[in-house]
Amino acid sequence: MKCPFDTEFHEDPREDDPYFDPDEPNMKIHEVAKPPPQGVEEFAVAKPDAIFSKFDKEKENNSKQEVEMKVKANNSIDDDQPDLTPTDEYDLKKSRKHAWVMVLKGNREVSKSCFLEPTTGRKYEIEKSPYFQVECVFNH
């Protein structure tokens, strides 16, 4: 059986040259591109969109909402809670003195008369106010 490979030794003097490249005759010399004149952009490269995590964004939104809810809860008055009125001797006799503001309808674009509690800022309708009697009235 005969060996399919070339067994003869061909010595080429160019093989001794470490800088010899057999593909060199096939290479073409290209001119180096000159940069465009100053102020002129030849190519515009589009910047990719910012990458973000949906999970992190949702977590950030939830934390912002929680902070807003806490701030709102700390800065608002819940009218559903009853007033804290400890019992004492004046309360049983209903003789405790207190000042409040009555706003009459018709003035200052008010559609219905009401009482304003100055200590809490709550608004009471005339029929549903927690007051028992009027001792004196001032105007201005």
DOLUMRO-699252 format. One record per residue: x, y, z of N, C-alpha, C in turn; residue in three letters; residue number from 1. Coordinates in steps of 0.05 Angstrom, whole numbers, m for minus. Example, Ala and Ser with C-alpha at 12.3 -4.5 7.8 and 13.67 -1.06 7.14 Angstrom:
BEGIN
+--------+--------+--------+--------+--------+--------+--------+--------+--------+------+-----+
|    n_X |    n_Y |    n_Z |   ca_X |   ca_Y |   ca_Z |    c_X |    c_Y |    c_Z | code | pos |
+--------+--------+--------+--------+--------+--------+--------+--------+--------+------+-----+
|    264 |   m114 |    156 |    246 |    m90 |    156 |    264 |    m66 |    156 |  ALA |   1 |
|    257 |    m45 |    142 |    273 |    m21 |    143 |    258 |      1 |    157 |  SER |   2 |
+--------+--------+--------+--------+--------+--------+--------+--------+--------+------+-----+
end
This chain:
BEGIN
+--------+--------+--------+--------+--------+--------+--------+--------+--------+------+-----+
|    n_X |    n_Y |    n_Z |   ca_X |   ca_Y |   ca_Z |    c_X |    c_Y |    c_Z | code | pos |
+--------+--------+--------+--------+--------+--------+--------+--------+--------+------+-----+
|     17 |    m24 |      0 |      0 |      0 |      0 |     18 |     25 |      0 |  MET |   1 |
|      9 |     45 |    m15 |     25 |     68 |    m19 |     14 |     91 |     m1 |  LYS |   2 |
|     32 |    106 |     11 |     25 |    128 |     29 |     12 |    151 |     12 |  CYS |   3 |
|    m11 |    161 |     22 |    m25 |    182 |      6 |    m12 |    209 |      9 |  PRO |   4 |
|      6 |    213 |     27 |     19 |    238 |     32 |     45 |    240 |     17 |  PHE |   5 |
|     53 |    265 |     11 |     78 |    269 |     m2 |    101 |    263 |     16 |  ASP |   6 |
|    118 |    245 |      9 |    140 |    237 |     26 |    166 |    250 |     19 |  THR |   7 |
|    167 |    265 |     m4 |    191 |    278 |    m12 |    196 |    303 |      4 |  GLU |   8 |
|    220 |    310 |      9 |    227 |    334 |     25 |    234 |    356 |      6 |  PHE |   9 |
|    219 |    378 |      6 |    225 |    401 |    m11 |    234 |    423 |      7 |  HIS |  10 |
|    258 |    432 |      3 |    269 |    453 |     20 |    266 |    479 |      6 |  GLU |  11 |
|    253 |    498 |     19 |    249 |    524 |      8 |    265 |    544 |     24 |  ASP |  12 |
|    282 |    559 |     12 |    299 |    578 |     28 |    282 |    599 |     42 |  PRO |  13 |
|    259 |    605 |     33 |    242 |    626 |     45 |    231 |    616 |     72 |  ARG |  14 |
|    230 |    590 |     76 |    219 |    580 |    101 |    237 |    587 |    125 |  GLU |  15 |
|    263 |    592 |    120 |    281 |    599 |    141 |    276 |    628 |    151 |  ASP |  16 |
|    264 |    644 |    134 |    258 |    672 |    141 |    234 |    673 |    160 |  ASP |  17 |
|    239 |    682 |    185 |    216 |    682 |    204 |    195 |    703 |    197 |  PRO |  18 |
|    202 |    722 |    180 |    183 |    743 |    173 |    168 |    738 |    147 |  TYR |  19 |
|    173 |    714 |    135 |    161 |    708 |    110 |    132 |    699 |    114 |  PHE |  20 |
|    114 |    711 |     98 |     86 |    704 |     99 |     78 |    695 |     71 |  ASP |  21 |
|     70 |    669 |     68 |     63 |    660 |     41 |     39 |    674 |     29 |  PRO |  22 |
|     22 |    686 |     45 |     m1 |    700 |     34 |      5 |    729 |     27 |  ASP |  23 |
|     29 |    738 |     31 |     36 |    766 |     27 |     31 |    775 |     m1 |  GLU |  24 |
|     37 |    759 |    m22 |     32 |    769 |    m49 |      2 |    773 |    m54 |  PRO |  25 |
|    m15 |    760 |    m40 |    m44 |    763 |    m44 |    m56 |    787 |    m29 |  ASN |  26 |
|    m41 |    798 |    m11 |    m51 |    821 |      5 |    m51 |    846 |    m11 |  MET |  27 |
|    m71 |    863 |     m7 |    m73 |    889 |    m20 |    m67 |    910 |      1 |  LYS |  28 |
|    m54 |    930 |     m7 |    m47 |    952 |     11 |    m71 |    972 |     10 |  ILE |  29 |
|    m82 |    977 |     33 |   m105 |    995 |     35 |    m95 |   1022 |     46 |  HIS |  30 |
|   m107 |   1043 |     37 |   m101 |   1069 |     48 |   m114 |   1072 |     76 |  GLU |  31 |
|   m101 |   1085 |     94 |   m112 |   1090 |    120 |   m133 |   1112 |    118 |  VAL |  32 |
|   m157 |   1108 |    129 |   m178 |   1127 |    127 |   m170 |   1152 |    142 |  ALA |  33 |
|   m176 |   1175 |    130 |   m170 |   1200 |    143 |   m194 |   1208 |    160 |  LYS |  34 |
|   m189 |   1220 |    183 |   m212 |   1228 |    200 |   m227 |   1251 |    186 |  PRO |  35 |
|   m254 |   1252 |    190 |   m270 |   1274 |    178 |   m261 |   1301 |    188 |  PRO |  36 |
|   m267 |   1322 |    173 |   m259 |   1349 |    183 |   m273 |   1354 |    210 |  PRO |  37 |
|   m261 |   1373 |    224 |   m271 |   1379 |    251 |   m299 |   1391 |    249 |  GLN |  38 |
|   m317 |   1381 |    267 |   m345 |   1390 |    267 |   m363 |   1374 |    249 |  GLY |  39 |
|   m352 |   1355 |    233 |   m369 |   1339 |    216 |   m367 |   1310 |    226 |  VAL |  40 |
|   m390 |   1298 |    231 |   m391 |   1271 |    240 |   m399 |   1253 |    216 |  GLU |  41 |
|   m382 |   1235 |    209 |   m388 |   1218 |    186 |   m407 |   1196 |    193 |  GLU |  42 |
|   m404 |   1185 |    217 |   m422 |   1163 |    226 |   m434 |   1171 |    253 |  PHE |  43 |
|   m460 |   1164 |    256 |   m473 |   1168 |    281 |   m478 |   1141 |    294 |  ALA |  44 |
|   m469 |   1138 |    318 |   m473 |   1112 |    332 |   m496 |   1115 |    351 |  VAL |  45 |
|   m517 |   1098 |    348 |   m540 |   1100 |    365 |   m533 |   1087 |    392 |  ALA |  46 |
|   m540 |   1102 |    413 |   m535 |   1092 |    440 |   m557 |   1072 |    448 |  LYS |  47 |
|   m550 |   1050 |    460 |   m571 |   1031 |    468 |   m587 |   1041 |    491 |  PRO |  48 |
|   m611 |   1032 |    493 |   m628 |   1039 |    516 |   m616 |   1029 |    542 |  ASP |  49 |
|   m622 |   1044 |    563 |   m612 |   1036 |    589 |   m624 |   1009 |    597 |  ALA |  50 |
|   m609 |    992 |    609 |   m618 |    966 |    618 |   m626 |    969 |    647 |  ILE |  51 |
|   m650 |    959 |    654 |   m659 |    960 |    681 |   m674 |    935 |    688 |  PHE |  52 |
|   m676 |    929 |    713 |   m690 |    905 |    723 |   m719 |    913 |    730 |  SER |  53 |
|   m737 |    897 |    719 |   m766 |    902 |    726 |   m771 |    898 |    755 |  LYS |  54 |
|   m758 |    878 |    767 |   m761 |    872 |    795 |   m752 |    895 |    812 |  PHE |  55 |
|   m728 |    906 |    806 |   m718 |    928 |    821 |   m735 |    953 |    818 |  ASP |  56 |
|   m746 |    957 |    794 |   m763 |    980 |    790 |   m789 |    978 |    806 |  LYS |  57 |
|   m801 |    954 |    806 |   m826 |    949 |    822 |   m820 |    952 |    852 |  GLU |  58 |
|   m797 |    942 |    861 |   m790 |    944 |    889 |   m786 |    973 |    897 |  LYS |  59 |
|   m774 |    989 |    879 |   m770 |   1017 |    884 |   m797 |   1032 |    885 |  GLU |  60 |
|   m815 |   1025 |    867 |   m842 |   1038 |    867 |   m857 |   1031 |    892 |  ASN |  61 |
|   m855 |   1005 |    900 |   m869 |    997 |    925 |   m858 |   1011 |    949 |  ASN |  62 |
|   m832 |   1014 |    950 |   m820 |   1028 |    974 |   m828 |   1057 |    974 |  SER |  63 |
|   m829 |   1070 |    950 |   m838 |   1098 |    949 |   m867 |   1100 |    958 |  LYS |  64 |
|   m884 |   1081 |    950 |   m912 |   1082 |    958 |   m915 |   1078 |    988 |  GLN |  65 |
|   m899 |   1060 |    999 |   m900 |   1056 |   1028 |   m891 |   1081 |   1043 |  GLU |  66 |
|   m870 |   1094 |   1034 |   m861 |   1119 |   1047 |   m883 |   1140 |   1045 |  VAL |  67 |
|   m896 |   1143 |   1022 |   m917 |   1162 |   1018 |   m941 |   1156 |   1037 |  GLU |  68 |
|   m948 |   1131 |   1039 |   m970 |   1123 |   1057 |   m963 |   1130 |   1086 |  MET |  69 |
|   m938 |   1125 |   1095 |   m930 |   1131 |   1122 |   m931 |   1161 |   1127 |  LYS |  70 |
|   m921 |   1176 |   1108 |   m922 |   1206 |   1111 |   m950 |   1216 |   1112 |  VAL |  71 |
|   m967 |   1205 |   1095 |   m996 |   1212 |   1094 |  m1009 |   1205 |   1120 |  LYS |  72 |
|  m1004 |   1181 |   1131 |  m1016 |   1172 |   1156 |  m1007 |   1190 |   1179 |  ALA |  73 |
|   m982 |   1198 |   1179 |   m971 |   1215 |   1201 |   m981 |   1244 |   1199 |  ASN |  74 |
|   m988 |   1253 |   1175 |   m996 |   1281 |   1172 |  m1026 |   1285 |   1168 |  ASN |  75 |
|  m1042 |   1264 |   1171 |  m1071 |   1268 |   1167 |  m1086 |   1260 |   1192 |  SER |  76 |
|  m1110 |   1270 |   1193 |  m1128 |   1264 |   1216 |  m1149 |   1244 |   1206 |  ILE |  77 |
|  m1152 |   1222 |   1220 |  m1171 |   1202 |   1213 |  m1197 |   1208 |   1227 |  ASP |  78 |
|  m1217 |   1218 |   1212 |  m1243 |   1226 |   1224 |  m1260 |   1202 |   1233 |  ASP |  79 |
|  m1252 |   1178 |   1225 |  m1267 |   1155 |   1233 |  m1262 |   1148 |   1262 |  ASP |  80 |
|  m1239 |   1156 |   1273 |  m1233 |   1149 |   1300 |  m1248 |   1169 |   1319 |  GLN |  81 |
|  m1259 |   1158 |   1341 |  m1273 |   1176 |   1359 |  m1253 |   1194 |   1374 |  PRO |  82 |
|  m1263 |   1217 |   1383 |  m1246 |   1235 |   1399 |  m1240 |   1222 |   1426 |  ASP |  83 |
|  m1216 |   1226 |   1435 |  m1209 |   1216 |   1462 |  m1219 |   1236 |   1482 |  LEU |  84 |
|  m1239 |   1228 |   1497 |  m1250 |   1246 |   1517 |  m1250 |   1231 |   1544 |  THR |  85 |
|  m1229 |   1236 |   1560 |  m1229 |   1223 |   1586 |  m1251 |   1234 |   1604 |  PRO |  86 |
|  m1261 |   1217 |   1620 |  m1282 |   1225 |   1638 |  m1270 |   1239 |   1663 |  THR |  87 |
|  m1283 |   1261 |   1670 |  m1275 |   1275 |   1694 |  m1300 |   1289 |   1705 |  ASP |  88 |
|  m1297 |   1304 |   1727 |  m1320 |   1316 |   1740 |  m1334 |   1337 |   1723 |  GLU |  89 |
|  m1319 |   1352 |   1707 |  m1331 |   1372 |   1690 |  m1346 |   1359 |   1667 |  TYR |  90 |
|  m1335 |   1337 |   1657 |  m1348 |   1324 |   1634 |  m1375 |   1312 |   1642 |  ASP |  91 |
|  m1377 |   1301 |   1666 |  m1402 |   1289 |   1676 |  m1423 |   1311 |   1679 |  LEU |  92 |
|  m1415 |   1334 |   1687 |  m1434 |   1356 |   1691 |  m1439 |   1371 |   1665 |  LYS |  93 |
|  m1423 |   1365 |   1645 |  m1425 |   1379 |   1619 |  m1421 |   1409 |   1622 |  LYS |  94 |
|  m1402 |   1416 |   1639 |  m1397 |   1444 |   1644 |  m1369 |   1453 |   1636 |  SER |  95 |
|  m1355 |   1437 |   1620 |  m1328 |   1445 |   1611 |  m1330 |   1466 |   1590 |  ARG |  96 |
|  m1314 |   1487 |   1593 |  m1314 |   1509 |   1574 |  m1295 |   1503 |   1551 |  LYS |  97 |
|  m1303 |   1510 |   1527 |  m1287 |   1505 |   1504 |  m1294 |   1525 |   1482 |  HIS |  98 |
|  m1275 |   1533 |   1467 |  m1280 |   1552 |   1445 |  m1280 |   1537 |   1418 |  ALA |  99 |
|  m1298 |   1544 |   1400 |  m1299 |   1533 |   1374 |  m1308 |   1554 |   1354 |  TRP | 100 |
|  m1308 |   1548 |   1329 |  m1314 |   1567 |   1308 |  m1339 |   1558 |   1293 |  VAL | 101 |
|  m1358 |   1576 |   1289 |  m1381 |   1570 |   1274 |  m1380 |   1585 |   1247 |  MET | 102 |
|  m1383 |   1571 |   1225 |  m1382 |   1584 |   1199 |  m1410 |   1582 |   1188 |  VAL | 103 |
|  m1422 |   1605 |   1181 |  m1449 |   1606 |   1171 |  m1449 |   1604 |   1141 |  LEU | 104 |
|  m1470 |   1591 |   1130 |  m1472 |   1588 |   1101 |  m1476 |   1615 |   1087 |  LYS | 105 |
|  m1469 |   1617 |   1062 |  m1473 |   1641 |   1047 |  m1448 |   1658 |   1046 |  GLY | 106 |
|  m1433 |   1658 |   1067 |  m1408 |   1674 |   1067 |  m1385 |   1657 |   1059 |  ASN | 107 |
|  m1366 |   1668 |   1045 |  m1341 |   1654 |   1037 |  m1347 |   1628 |   1022 |  ARG | 108 |
|  m1367 |   1628 |   1005 |  m1374 |   1605 |    988 |  m1379 |   1580 |   1004 |  GLU | 109 |
|  m1391 |   1583 |   1027 |  m1398 |   1560 |   1044 |  m1427 |   1553 |   1038 |  VAL | 110 |
|  m1432 |   1527 |   1032 |  m1459 |   1519 |   1024 |  m1476 |   1510 |   1048 |  SER | 111 |
|  m1463 |   1502 |   1070 |  m1477 |   1492 |   1093 |  m1463 |   1501 |   1119 |  LYS | 112 |
|  m1478 |   1510 |   1138 |  m1466 |   1519 |   1164 |  m1453 |   1496 |   1178 |  SER | 113 |
|  m1431 |   1501 |   1192 |  m1417 |   1480 |   1206 |  m1401 |   1492 |   1229 |  CYS | 114 |
|  m1391 |   1473 |   1246 |  m1373 |   1480 |   1268 |  m1345 |   1470 |   1261 |  PHE | 115 |
|  m1325 |   1485 |   1268 |  m1297 |   1477 |   1264 |  m1284 |   1474 |   1292 |  LEU | 116 |
|  m1273 |   1451 |   1297 |  m1260 |   1447 |   1322 |  m1231 |   1457 |   1319 |  GLU | 117 |
|  m1223 |   1478 |   1333 |  m1196 |   1489 |   1329 |  m1173 |   1472 |   1339 |  PRO | 118 |
|  m1178 |   1454 |   1358 |  m1157 |   1438 |   1369 |  m1150 |   1415 |   1350 |  THR | 119 |
|  m1169 |   1404 |   1336 |  m1164 |   1381 |   1318 |  m1167 |   1388 |   1288 |  THR | 120 |
|  m1181 |   1410 |   1282 |  m1186 |   1417 |   1254 |  m1209 |   1402 |   1241 |  GLY | 121 |
|  m1224 |   1388 |   1257 |  m1247 |   1373 |   1247 |  m1271 |   1391 |   1242 |  ARG | 122 |
|  m1287 |   1382 |   1223 |  m1311 |   1397 |   1215 |  m1336 |   1381 |   1224 |  LYS | 123 |
|  m1355 |   1394 |   1237 |  m1379 |   1381 |   1246 |  m1403 |   1395 |   1235 |  TYR | 124 |
|  m1423 |   1380 |   1226 |  m1448 |   1392 |   1217 |  m1462 |   1402 |   1242 |  GLU | 125 |
|  m1480 |   1422 |   1238 |  m1494 |   1434 |   1261 |  m1510 |   1413 |   1277 |  ILE | 126 |
|  m1524 |   1395 |   1262 |  m1541 |   1375 |   1275 |  m1525 |   1353 |   1289 |  GLU | 127 |
|  m1500 |   1349 |   1281 |  m1484 |   1326 |   1291 |  m1460 |   1335 |   1308 |  LYS | 128 |
|  m1461 |   1359 |   1318 |  m1439 |   1369 |   1334 |  m1439 |   1357 |   1362 |  SER | 129 |
|  m1416 |   1354 |   1375 |  m1414 |   1343 |   1401 |  m1418 |   1363 |   1424 |  PRO | 130 |
|  m1428 |   1387 |   1417 |  m1430 |   1409 |   1437 |  m1458 |   1408 |   1450 |  TYR | 131 |
|  m1460 |   1416 |   1475 |  m1485 |   1414 |   1490 |  m1500 |   1441 |   1493 |  PHE | 132 |
|  m1484 |   1462 |   1496 |  m1497 |   1488 |   1499 |  m1478 |   1510 |   1490 |  GLN | 133 |
|  m1490 |   1534 |   1486 |  m1474 |   1557 |   1478 |  m1476 |   1576 |   1502 |  VAL | 134 |
|  m1452 |   1584 |   1512 |  m1452 |   1602 |   1534 |  m1449 |   1631 |   1526 |  GLU | 135 |
|  m1433 |   1637 |   1506 |  m1431 |   1664 |   1496 |  m1422 |   1663 |   1467 |  CYS | 136 |
|  m1429 |   1684 |   1452 |  m1423 |   1686 |   1423 |  m1409 |   1712 |   1418 |  VAL | 137 |
|  m1388 |   1711 |   1401 |  m1373 |   1735 |   1393 |  m1374 |   1737 |   1363 |  PHE | 138 |
|  m1373 |   1762 |   1353 |  m1372 |   1766 |   1324 |  m1346 |   1783 |   1320 |  ASN | 139 |
|  m1331 |   1777 |   1301 |  m1305 |   1790 |   1294 |  m1286 |   1784 |   1317 |  HIS | 140 |
+--------+--------+--------+--------+--------+--------+--------+--------+--------+------+-----+
end
